[in-house]
Amino acid sequence: MPNLTIVVDAEALKRARMRALAQGTSVNAVLRAFLESYAGVRSEQEEAVADLLRLSRASQTRRGTRAWSRDELHERA
């Protein structure tokens, strides 16, 4: 993985480190996630969520206007 060097104000970096520490992460991880998002790269978790939403929208079970009663929903076969 290539390295990236940036110049950041010392106070901004100090605050970023404290915030990252409070969130259980690192400034490096935060910047990596931001750059990947900015570049349009999706994480595995984001891909999984997108797949789930796509499947949900394509599902035939939620289409139509039929309203199910409680008894119908819990009917045993």
PyMOL Python script that loads the backbone (N, CA, C, O; Angstrom):
from pymol import cmd

cmd.read_pdbstr("""\
ATOM      1  N   MET A   1       0.845  -1.167   0.000  1.00  0.00           N
ATOM      2  CA  MET A   1       0.000   0.000   0.000  1.00  0.00           C
ATOM      3  C   MET A   1       0.900   1.244   0.000  1.00  0.00           C
ATOM      4  O   MET A   1       1.796   1.356   0.836  1.00  0.00           O
ATOM      5  N   PRO A   2       0.668   2.166  -0.923  1.00  0.00           N
ATOM      6  CA  PRO A   2       1.506   3.368  -0.969  1.00  0.00           C
ATOM      7  C   PRO A   2       1.269   4.273   0.238  1.00  0.00           C
ATOM      8  O   PRO A   2       0.199   4.264   0.847  1.00  0.00           O
ATOM      9  N   ASN A   3       2.286   5.042   0.558  1.00  0.00           N
ATOM     10  CA  ASN A   3       2.189   6.012   1.646  1.00  0.00           C
ATOM     11  C   ASN A   3       1.798   7.368   1.099  1.00  0.00           C
ATOM     12  O   ASN A   3       2.019   7.661  -0.076  1.00  0.00           O
ATOM     13  N   LEU A   4       1.207   8.206   1.965  1.00  0.00           N
ATOM     14  CA  LEU A   4       0.810   9.553   1.616  1.00  0.00           C
ATOM     15  C   LEU A   4       1.291  10.480   2.718  1.00  0.00           C
ATOM     16  O   LEU A   4       1.077  10.205   3.899  1.00  0.00           O
ATOM     17  N   THR A   5       1.923  11.550   2.355  1.00  0.00           N
ATOM     18  CA  THR A   5       2.369  12.530   3.335  1.00  0.00           C
ATOM     19  C   THR A   5       1.567  13.802   3.128  1.00  0.00           C
ATOM     20  O   THR A   5       1.467  14.307   2.010  1.00  0.00           O
ATOM     21  N   ILE A   6       0.993  14.318   4.211  1.00  0.00           N
ATOM     22  CA  ILE A   6       0.245  15.568   4.136  1.00  0.00           C
ATOM     23  C   ILE A   6       0.741  16.503   5.229  1.00  0.00           C
ATOM     24  O   ILE A   6       1.336  16.061   6.212  1.00  0.00           O
ATOM     25  N   VAL A   7       0.496  17.784   5.056  1.00  0.00           N
ATOM     26  CA  VAL A   7       0.866  18.780   6.051  1.00  0.00           C
ATOM     27  C   VAL A   7      -0.417  19.263   6.708  1.00  0.00           C
ATOM     28  O   VAL A   7      -1.338  19.729   6.037  1.00  0.00           O
ATOM     29  N   VAL A   8      -0.465  19.144   8.046  1.00  0.00           N
ATOM     30  CA  VAL A   8      -1.646  19.507   8.809  1.00  0.00           C
ATOM     31  C   VAL A   8      -1.215  20.356  10.002  1.00  0.00           C
ATOM     32  O   VAL A   8      -0.166  20.114  10.599  1.00  0.00           O
ATOM     33  N   ASP A   9      -2.021  21.337  10.338  1.00  0.00           N
ATOM     34  CA  ASP A   9      -1.773  22.163  11.511  1.00  0.00           C
ATOM     35  C   ASP A   9      -1.644  21.269  12.748  1.00  0.00           C
ATOM     36  O   ASP A   9      -2.416  20.325  12.917  1.00  0.00           O
ATOM     37  N   ALA A  10      -0.672  21.567  13.605  1.00  0.00           N
ATOM     38  CA  ALA A  10      -0.399  20.746  14.792  1.00  0.00           C
ATOM     39  C   ALA A  10      -1.614  20.630  15.702  1.00  0.00           C
ATOM     40  O   ALA A  10      -1.899  19.550  16.220  1.00  0.00           O
ATOM     41  N   GLU A  11      -2.326  21.721  15.900  1.00  0.00           N
ATOM     42  CA  GLU A  11      -3.508  21.696  16.777  1.00  0.00           C
ATOM     43  C   GLU A  11      -4.615  20.846  16.164  1.00  0.00           C
ATOM     44  O   GLU A  11      -5.293  20.104  16.873  1.00  0.00           O
ATOM     45  N   ALA A  12      -4.798  20.949  14.863  1.00  0.00           N
ATOM     46  CA  ALA A  12      -5.816  20.136  14.183  1.00  0.00           C
ATOM     47  C   ALA A  12      -5.486  18.653  14.306  1.00  0.00           C
ATOM     48  O   ALA A  12      -6.371  17.832  14.546  1.00  0.00           O
ATOM     49  N   LEU A  13      -4.211  18.314  14.140  1.00  0.00           N
ATOM     50  CA  LEU A  13      -3.803  16.914  14.257  1.00  0.00           C
ATOM     51  C   LEU A  13      -3.993  16.412  15.686  1.00  0.00           C
ATOM     52  O   LEU A  13      -4.435  15.282  15.896  1.00  0.00           O
ATOM     53  N   LYS A  14      -3.662  17.244  16.661  1.00  0.00           N
ATOM     54  CA  LYS A  14      -3.842  16.864  18.066  1.00  0.00           C
ATOM     55  C   LYS A  14      -5.317  16.586  18.361  1.00  0.00           C
ATOM     56  O   LYS A  14      -5.647  15.584  18.995  1.00  0.00           O
ATOM     57  N   ARG A  15      -6.193  17.463  17.906  1.00  0.00           N
ATOM     58  CA  ARG A  15      -7.640  17.270  18.130  1.00  0.00           C
ATOM     59  C   ARG A  15      -8.153  16.037  17.388  1.00  0.00           C
ATOM     60  O   ARG A  15      -8.991  15.294  17.899  1.00  0.00           O
ATOM     61  N   ALA A  16      -7.636  15.833  16.173  1.00  0.00           N
ATOM     62  CA  ALA A  16      -8.053  14.664  15.399  1.00  0.00           C
ATOM     63  C   ALA A  16      -7.629  13.375  16.095  1.00  0.00           C
ATOM     64  O   ALA A  16      -8.392  12.410  16.133  1.00  0.00           O
ATOM     65  N   ARG A  17      -6.418  13.356  16.643  1.00  0.00           N
ATOM     66  CA  ARG A  17      -5.947  12.167  17.380  1.00  0.00           C
ATOM     67  C   ARG A  17      -6.803  11.911  18.606  1.00  0.00           C
ATOM     68  O   ARG A  17      -7.145  10.764  18.892  1.00  0.00           O
ATOM     69  N   MET A  18      -7.155  12.964  19.336  1.00  0.00           N
ATOM     70  CA  MET A  18      -7.990  12.793  20.539  1.00  0.00           C
ATOM     71  C   MET A  18      -9.381  12.277  20.154  1.00  0.00           C
ATOM     72  O   MET A  18      -9.928  11.397  20.819  1.00  0.00           O
ATOM     73  N   ARG A  19      -9.940  12.824  19.092  1.00  0.00           N
ATOM     74  CA  ARG A  19     -11.266  12.378  18.656  1.00  0.00           C
ATOM     75  C   ARG A  19     -11.230  10.936  18.168  1.00  0.00           C
ATOM     76  O   ARG A  19     -12.116  10.144  18.490  1.00  0.00           O
ATOM     77  N   ALA A  20     -10.207  10.597  17.392  1.00  0.00           N
ATOM     78  CA  ALA A  20     -10.068   9.222  16.907  1.00  0.00           C
ATOM     79  C   ALA A  20      -9.906   8.254  18.074  1.00  0.00           C
ATOM     80  O   ALA A  20     -10.504   7.177  18.082  1.00  0.00           O
ATOM     81  N   LEU A  21      -9.097   8.639  19.058  1.00  0.00           N
ATOM     82  CA  LEU A  21      -8.900   7.797  20.233  1.00  0.00           C
ATOM     83  C   LEU A  21     -10.220   7.575  20.965  1.00  0.00           C
ATOM     84  O   LEU A  21     -10.513   6.461  21.397  1.00  0.00           O
ATOM     85  N   ALA A  22     -11.012   8.630  21.104  1.00  0.00           N
ATOM     86  CA  ALA A  22     -12.314   8.519  21.772  1.00  0.00           C
ATOM     87  C   ALA A  22     -13.256   7.595  21.002  1.00  0.00           C
ATOM     88  O   ALA A  22     -14.140   6.974  21.593  1.00  0.00           O
ATOM     89  N   GLN A  23     -13.068   7.506  19.693  1.00  0.00           N
ATOM     90  CA  GLN A  23     -13.914   6.653  18.860  1.00  0.00           C
ATOM     91  C   GLN A  23     -13.316   5.262  18.658  1.00  0.00           C
ATOM     92  O   GLN A  23     -13.874   4.435  17.936  1.00  0.00           O
ATOM     93  N   GLY A  24     -12.182   5.014  19.300  1.00  0.00           N
ATOM     94  CA  GLY A  24     -11.566   3.694  19.200  1.00  0.00           C
ATOM     95  C   GLY A  24     -10.919   3.423  17.861  1.00  0.00           C
ATOM     96  O   GLY A  24     -10.874   2.277  17.414  1.00  0.00           O
ATOM     97  N   THR A  25     -10.421   4.453  17.220  1.00  0.00           N
ATOM     98  CA  THR A  25      -9.792   4.286  15.911  1.00  0.00           C
ATOM     99  C   THR A  25      -8.533   5.143  15.854  1.00  0.00           C
ATOM    100  O   THR A  25      -8.050   5.609  16.886  1.00  0.00           O
ATOM    101  N   SER A  26      -8.010   5.349  14.672  1.00  0.00           N
ATOM    102  CA  SER A  26      -6.813   6.175  14.500  1.00  0.00           C
ATOM    103  C   SER A  26      -7.077   7.214  13.416  1.00  0.00           C
ATOM    104  O   SER A  26      -7.987   7.061  12.601  1.00  0.00           O
ATOM    105  N   VAL A  27      -6.280   8.260  13.418  1.00  0.00           N
ATOM    106  CA  VAL A  27      -6.387   9.271  12.371  1.00  0.00           C
ATOM    107  C   VAL A  27      -6.120   8.623  11.018  1.00  0.00           C
ATOM    108  O   VAL A  27      -6.779   8.954  10.032  1.00  0.00           O
ATOM    109  N   ASN A  28      -5.176   7.720  10.961  1.00  0.00           N
ATOM    110  CA  ASN A  28      -4.859   7.018   9.727  1.00  0.00           C
ATOM    111  C   ASN A  28      -6.087   6.273   9.191  1.00  0.00           C
ATOM    112  O   ASN A  28      -6.390   6.354   8.001  1.00  0.00           O
ATOM    113  N   ALA A  29      -6.786   5.555  10.058  1.00  0.00           N
ATOM    114  CA  ALA A  29      -7.973   4.802   9.636  1.00  0.00           C
ATOM    115  C   ALA A  29      -9.084   5.740   9.178  1.00  0.00           C
ATOM    116  O   ALA A  29      -9.779   5.453   8.203  1.00  0.00           O
ATOM    117  N   VAL A  30      -9.255   6.860   9.878  1.00  0.00           N
ATOM    118  CA  VAL A  30     -10.281   7.835   9.504  1.00  0.00           C
ATOM    119  C   VAL A  30      -9.966   8.417   8.127  1.00  0.00           C
ATOM    120  O   VAL A  30     -10.848   8.507   7.272  1.00  0.00           O
ATOM    121  N   LEU A  31      -8.710   8.813   7.913  1.00  0.00           N
ATOM    122  CA  LEU A  31      -8.328   9.376   6.619  1.00  0.00           C
ATOM    123  C   LEU A  31      -8.440   8.348   5.499  1.00  0.00           C
ATOM    124  O   LEU A  31      -8.868   8.680   4.394  1.00  0.00           O
ATOM    125  N   ARG A  32      -8.057   7.098   5.775  1.00  0.00           N
ATOM    126  CA  ARG A  32      -8.168   6.041   4.764  1.00  0.00           C
ATOM    127  C   ARG A  32      -9.626   5.856   4.357  1.00  0.00           C
ATOM    128  O   ARG A  32      -9.940   5.777   3.170  1.00  0.00           O
ATOM    129  N   ALA A  33     -10.520   5.787   5.353  1.00  0.00           N
ATOM    130  CA  ALA A  33     -11.942   5.608   5.056  1.00  0.00           C
ATOM    131  C   ALA A  33     -12.490   6.796   4.265  1.00  0.00           C
ATOM    132  O   ALA A  33     -13.269   6.622   3.329  1.00  0.00           O
ATOM    133  N   PHE A  34     -12.072   8.010   4.654  1.00  0.00           N
ATOM    134  CA  PHE A  34     -12.529   9.191   3.931  1.00  0.00           C
ATOM    135  C   PHE A  34     -12.061   9.162   2.480  1.00  0.00           C
ATOM    136  O   PHE A  34     -12.854   9.401   1.569  1.00  0.00           O
ATOM    137  N   LEU A  35     -10.790   8.874   2.260  1.00  0.00           N
ATOM    138  CA  LEU A  35     -10.255   8.862   0.897  1.00  0.00           C
ATOM    139  C   LEU A  35     -10.902   7.774   0.045  1.00  0.00           C
ATOM    140  O   LEU A  35     -11.168   7.986  -1.138  1.00  0.00           O
ATOM    141  N   GLU A  36     -11.155   6.608   0.643  1.00  0.00           N
ATOM    142  CA  GLU A  36     -11.818   5.537  -0.105  1.00  0.00           C
ATOM    143  C   GLU A  36     -13.235   5.959  -0.488  1.00  0.00           C
ATOM    144  O   GLU A  36     -13.682   5.713  -1.608  1.00  0.00           O
ATOM    145  N   SER A  37     -13.934   6.593   0.446  1.00  0.00           N
ATOM    146  CA  SER A  37     -15.284   7.083   0.165  1.00  0.00           C
ATOM    147  C   SER A  37     -15.247   8.168  -0.901  1.00  0.00           C
ATOM    148  O   SER A  37     -16.058   8.168  -1.827  1.00  0.00           O
ATOM    149  N   TYR A  38     -14.314   9.081  -0.768  1.00  0.00           N
ATOM    150  CA  TYR A  38     -14.158  10.186  -1.719  1.00  0.00           C
ATOM    151  C   TYR A  38     -13.849   9.660  -3.121  1.00  0.00           C
ATOM    152  O   TYR A  38     -14.303  10.218  -4.120  1.00  0.00           O
ATOM    153  N   ALA A  39     -13.085   8.599  -3.175  1.00  0.00           N
ATOM    154  CA  ALA A  39     -12.710   8.006  -4.457  1.00  0.00           C
ATOM    155  C   ALA A  39     -13.777   7.068  -5.010  1.00  0.00           C
ATOM    156  O   ALA A  39     -13.657   6.584  -6.135  1.00  0.00           O
ATOM    157  N   GLY A  40     -14.809   6.812  -4.232  1.00  0.00           N
ATOM    158  CA  GLY A  40     -15.879   5.930  -4.687  1.00  0.00           C
ATOM    159  C   GLY A  40     -15.622   4.464  -4.419  1.00  0.00           C
ATOM    160  O   GLY A  40     -16.294   3.606  -4.991  1.00  0.00           O
ATOM    161  N   VAL A  41     -14.669   4.160  -3.563  1.00  0.00           N
ATOM    162  CA  VAL A  41     -14.363   2.779  -3.202  1.00  0.00           C
ATOM    163  C   VAL A  41     -15.257   2.399  -2.022  1.00  0.00           C
ATOM    164  O   VAL A  41     -15.316   3.118  -1.024  1.00  0.00           O
ATOM    165  N   ARG A  42     -15.943   1.276  -2.142  1.00  0.00           N
ATOM    166  CA  ARG A  42     -16.831   0.828  -1.066  1.00  0.00           C
ATOM    167  C   ARG A  42     -16.162  -0.261  -0.238  1.00  0.00           C
ATOM    168  O   ARG A  42     -15.429  -1.105  -0.754  1.00  0.00           O
ATOM    169  N   SER A  43     -16.437  -0.217   1.063  1.00  0.00           N
ATOM    170  CA  SER A  43     -15.949  -1.271   1.948  1.00  0.00           C
ATOM    171  C   SER A  43     -16.837  -2.502   1.778  1.00  0.00           C
ATOM    172  O   SER A  43     -17.901  -2.426   1.164  1.00  0.00           O
ATOM    173  N   GLU A  44     -16.397  -3.629   2.321  1.00  0.00           N
ATOM    174  CA  GLU A  44     -17.202  -4.855   2.249  1.00  0.00           C
ATOM    175  C   GLU A  44     -18.545  -4.651   2.946  1.00  0.00           C
ATOM    176  O   GLU A  44     -19.571  -5.148   2.480  1.00  0.00           O
ATOM    177  N   GLN A  45     -18.539  -3.921   4.062  1.00  0.00           N
ATOM    178  CA  GLN A  45     -19.778  -3.667   4.798  1.00  0.00           C
ATOM    179  C   GLN A  45     -20.733  -2.811   3.960  1.00  0.00           C
ATOM    180  O   GLN A  45     -21.931  -3.091   3.904  1.00  0.00           O
ATOM    181  N   GLU A  46     -20.208  -1.777   3.315  1.00  0.00           N
ATOM    182  CA  GLU A  46     -21.045  -0.939   2.465  1.00  0.00           C
ATOM    183  C   GLU A  46     -21.603  -1.729   1.291  1.00  0.00           C
ATOM    184  O   GLU A  46     -22.755  -1.532   0.905  1.00  0.00           O
ATOM    185  N   GLU A  47     -20.801  -2.619   0.720  1.00  0.00           N
ATOM    186  CA  GLU A  47     -21.266  -3.474  -0.377  1.00  0.00           C
ATOM    187  C   GLU A  47     -22.389  -4.385   0.101  1.00  0.00           C
ATOM    188  O   GLU A  47     -23.378  -4.579  -0.606  1.00  0.00           O
ATOM    189  N   ALA A  48     -22.238  -4.945   1.298  1.00  0.00           N
ATOM    190  CA  ALA A  48     -23.257  -5.842   1.846  1.00  0.00           C
ATOM    191  C   ALA A  48     -24.566  -5.095   2.082  1.00  0.00           C
ATOM    192  O   ALA A  48     -25.640  -5.615   1.778  1.00  0.00           O
ATOM    193  N   VAL A  49     -24.485  -3.898   2.615  1.00  0.00           N
ATOM    194  CA  VAL A  49     -25.685  -3.090   2.848  1.00  0.00           C
ATOM    195  C   VAL A  49     -26.351  -2.742   1.522  1.00  0.00           C
ATOM    196  O   VAL A  49     -27.572  -2.829   1.396  1.00  0.00           O
ATOM    197  N   ALA A  50     -25.556  -2.352   0.539  1.00  0.00           N
ATOM    198  CA  ALA A  50     -26.103  -2.023  -0.783  1.00  0.00           C
ATOM    199  C   ALA A  50     -26.784  -3.244  -1.399  1.00  0.00           C
ATOM    200  O   ALA A  50     -27.856  -3.120  -1.990  1.00  0.00           O
ATOM    201  N   ASP A  51     -26.169  -4.426  -1.265  1.00  0.00           N
ATOM    202  CA  ASP A  51     -26.775  -5.659  -1.785  1.00  0.00           C
ATOM    203  C   ASP A  51     -28.095  -5.955  -1.086  1.00  0.00           C
ATOM    204  O   ASP A  51     -29.074  -6.331  -1.732  1.00  0.00           O
ATOM    205  N   LEU A  52     -28.122  -5.786   0.227  1.00  0.00           N
ATOM    206  CA  LEU A  52     -29.342  -6.046   0.994  1.00  0.00           C
ATOM    207  C   LEU A  52     -30.461  -5.093   0.575  1.00  0.00           C
ATOM    208  O   LEU A  52     -31.602  -5.519   0.399  1.00  0.00           O
ATOM    209  N   LEU A  53     -30.144  -3.825   0.417  1.00  0.00           N
ATOM    210  CA  LEU A  53     -31.152  -2.860  -0.012  1.00  0.00           C
ATOM    211  C   LEU A  53     -31.643  -3.163  -1.426  1.00  0.00           C
ATOM    212  O   LEU A  53     -32.834  -3.043  -1.715  1.00  0.00           O
ATOM    213  N   ARG A  54     -30.726  -3.553  -2.298  1.00  0.00           N
ATOM    214  CA  ARG A  54     -31.099  -3.906  -3.670  1.00  0.00           C
ATOM    215  C   ARG A  54     -32.042  -5.114  -3.666  1.00  0.00           C
ATOM    216  O   ARG A  54     -33.042  -5.119  -4.384  1.00  0.00           O
ATOM    217  N   LEU A  55     -31.734  -6.125  -2.870  1.00  0.00           N
ATOM    218  CA  LEU A  55     -32.600  -7.308  -2.773  1.00  0.00           C
ATOM    219  C   LEU A  55     -33.954  -6.954  -2.180  1.00  0.00           C
ATOM    220  O   LEU A  55     -34.981  -7.473  -2.618  1.00  0.00           O
ATOM    221  N   SER A  56     -33.960  -6.082  -1.196  1.00  0.00           N
ATOM    222  CA  SER A  56     -35.210  -5.666  -0.557  1.00  0.00           C
ATOM    223  C   SER A  56     -36.124  -4.968  -1.559  1.00  0.00           C
ATOM    224  O   SER A  56     -37.328  -5.221  -1.599  1.00  0.00           O
ATOM    225  N   ARG A  57     -35.542  -4.096  -2.359  1.00  0.00           N
ATOM    226  CA  ARG A  57     -36.342  -3.365  -3.357  1.00  0.00           C
ATOM    227  C   ARG A  57     -36.871  -4.296  -4.439  1.00  0.00           C
ATOM    228  O   ARG A  57     -37.949  -4.066  -4.988  1.00  0.00           O
ATOM    229  N   ALA A  58     -36.118  -5.343  -4.746  1.00  0.00           N
ATOM    230  CA  ALA A  58     -36.518  -6.279  -5.800  1.00  0.00           C
ATOM    231  C   ALA A  58     -37.484  -7.344  -5.301  1.00  0.00           C
ATOM    232  O   ALA A  58     -38.064  -8.074  -6.105  1.00  0.00           O
ATOM    233  N   SER A  59     -37.662  -7.444  -4.006  1.00  0.00           N
ATOM    234  CA  SER A  59     -38.504  -8.482  -3.419  1.00  0.00           C
ATOM    235  C   SER A  59     -39.953  -8.321  -3.859  1.00  0.00           C
ATOM    236  O   SER A  59     -40.502  -7.220  -3.829  1.00  0.00           O
ATOM    237  N   GLN A  60     -40.563  -9.420  -4.264  1.00  0.00           N
ATOM    238  CA  GLN A  60     -41.963  -9.413  -4.688  1.00  0.00           C
ATOM    239  C   GLN A  60     -42.921  -9.451  -3.511  1.00  0.00           C
ATOM    240  O   GLN A  60     -44.109  -9.175  -3.679  1.00  0.00           O
ATOM    241  N   THR A  61     -42.441  -9.780  -2.341  1.00  0.00           N
ATOM    242  CA  THR A  61     -43.324  -9.948  -1.186  1.00  0.00           C
ATOM    243  C   THR A  61     -43.875  -8.640  -0.654  1.00  0.00           C
ATOM    244  O   THR A  61     -44.866  -8.646   0.076  1.00  0.00           O
ATOM    245  N   ARG A  62     -43.260  -7.519  -1.000  1.00  0.00           N
ATOM    246  CA  ARG A  62     -43.722  -6.234  -0.481  1.00  0.00           C
ATOM    247  C   ARG A  62     -44.528  -5.457  -1.515  1.00  0.00           C
ATOM    248  O   ARG A  62     -44.905  -4.309  -1.281  1.00  0.00           O
ATOM    249  N   ARG A  63     -44.784  -6.071  -2.632  1.00  0.00           N
ATOM    250  CA  ARG A  63     -45.505  -5.366  -3.691  1.00  0.00           C
ATOM    251  C   ARG A  63     -47.006  -5.565  -3.526  1.00  0.00           C
ATOM    252  O   ARG A  63     -47.457  -6.531  -2.910  1.00  0.00           O
ATOM    253  N   GLY A  64     -47.748  -4.660  -4.071  1.00  0.00           N
ATOM    254  CA  GLY A  64     -49.195  -4.764  -4.028  1.00  0.00           C
ATOM    255  C   GLY A  64     -49.785  -4.003  -2.865  1.00  0.00           C
ATOM    256  O   GLY A  64     -49.078  -3.357  -2.091  1.00  0.00           O
ATOM    257  N   THR A  65     -51.107  -4.096  -2.762  1.00  0.00           N
ATOM    258  CA  THR A  65     -51.821  -3.330  -1.737  1.00  0.00           C
ATOM    259  C   THR A  65     -52.439  -4.226  -0.676  1.00  0.00           C
ATOM    260  O   THR A  65     -53.163  -3.743   0.194  1.00  0.00           O
ATOM    261  N   ARG A  66     -52.170  -5.500  -0.733  1.00  0.00           N
ATOM    262  CA  ARG A  66     -52.777  -6.436   0.213  1.00  0.00           C
ATOM    263  C   ARG A  66     -52.326  -6.128   1.625  1.00  0.00           C
ATOM    264  O   ARG A  66     -51.132  -5.972   1.881  1.00  0.00           O
ATOM    265  N   ALA A  67     -53.269  -6.039   2.534  1.00  0.00           N
ATOM    266  CA  ALA A  67     -52.971  -5.847   3.954  1.00  0.00           C
ATOM    267  C   ALA A  67     -53.239  -7.168   4.666  1.00  0.00           C
ATOM    268  O   ALA A  67     -54.348  -7.699   4.621  1.00  0.00           O
ATOM    269  N   TRP A  68     -52.213  -7.687   5.320  1.00  0.00           N
ATOM    270  CA  TRP A  68     -52.331  -8.951   6.013  1.00  0.00           C
ATOM    271  C   TRP A  68     -52.839  -8.714   7.434  1.00  0.00           C
ATOM    272  O   TRP A  68     -52.436  -7.760   8.099  1.00  0.00           O
ATOM    273  N   SER A  69     -53.719  -9.589   7.884  1.00  0.00           N
ATOM    274  CA  SER A  69     -54.186  -9.498   9.271  1.00  0.00           C
ATOM    275  C   SER A  69     -53.182 -10.221  10.167  1.00  0.00           C
ATOM    276  O   SER A  69     -52.359 -10.999   9.685  1.00  0.00           O
ATOM    277  N   ARG A  70     -53.253  -9.966  11.439  1.00  0.00           N
ATOM    278  CA  ARG A  70     -52.365 -10.621  12.403  1.00  0.00           C
ATOM    279  C   ARG A  70     -52.560 -12.130  12.341  1.00  0.00           C
ATOM    280  O   ARG A  70     -51.584 -12.881  12.358  1.00  0.00           O
ATOM    281  N   ASP A  71     -53.814 -12.583  12.270  1.00  0.00           N
ATOM    282  CA  ASP A  71     -54.108 -14.017  12.220  1.00  0.00           C
ATOM    283  C   ASP A  71     -53.502 -14.664  10.973  1.00  0.00           C
ATOM    284  O   ASP A  71     -52.966 -15.770  11.043  1.00  0.00           O
ATOM    285  N   GLU A  72     -53.586 -13.977   9.837  1.00  0.00           N
ATOM    286  CA  GLU A  72     -53.009 -14.524   8.606  1.00  0.00           C
ATOM    287  C   GLU A  72     -51.490 -14.617   8.700  1.00  0.00           C
ATOM    288  O   GLU A  72     -50.896 -15.582   8.219  1.00  0.00           O
ATOM    289  N   LEU A  73     -50.871 -13.637   9.307  1.00  0.00           N
ATOM    290  CA  LEU A  73     -49.421 -13.631   9.427  1.00  0.00           C
ATOM    291  C   LEU A  73     -48.921 -14.759  10.325  1.00  0.00           C
ATOM    292  O   LEU A  73     -47.824 -15.280  10.123  1.00  0.00           O
ATOM    293  N   HIS A  74     -49.720 -15.130  11.305  1.00  0.00           N
ATOM    294  CA  HIS A  74     -49.296 -16.157  12.268  1.00  0.00           C
ATOM    295  C   HIS A  74     -49.978 -17.502  12.046  1.00  0.00           C
ATOM    296  O   HIS A  74     -49.925 -18.388  12.900  1.00  0.00           O
ATOM    297  N   GLU A  75     -50.615 -17.641  10.893  1.00  0.00           N
ATOM    298  CA  GLU A  75     -51.303 -18.886  10.555  1.00  0.00           C
ATOM    299  C   GLU A  75     -50.296 -20.006  10.365  1.00  0.00           C
ATOM    300  O   GLU A  75     -49.286 -19.828   9.684  1.00  0.00           O
ATOM    301  N   ARG A  76     -50.562 -21.145  10.956  1.00  0.00           N
ATOM    302  CA  ARG A  76     -49.668 -22.305  10.841  1.00  0.00           C
ATOM    303  C   ARG A  76     -50.114 -23.186   9.681  1.00  0.00           C
ATOM    304  O   ARG A  76     -51.310 -23.358   9.442  1.00  0.00           O
ATOM    305  N   ALA A  77     -49.160 -23.731   8.978  1.00  0.00           N
ATOM    306  CA  ALA A  77     -49.466 -24.602   7.828  1.00  0.00           C
ATOM    307  C   ALA A  77     -49.886 -25.968   8.252  1.00  0.00           C
ATOM    308  O   ALA A  77     -50.176 -26.814   7.407  1.00  0.00           O
TER     309      ALA A  77
END
""", "prot")
cmd.dss("prot")
cmd.show_as("cartoon", "prot")
cmd.util.cbc("prot")
cmd.orient("prot")
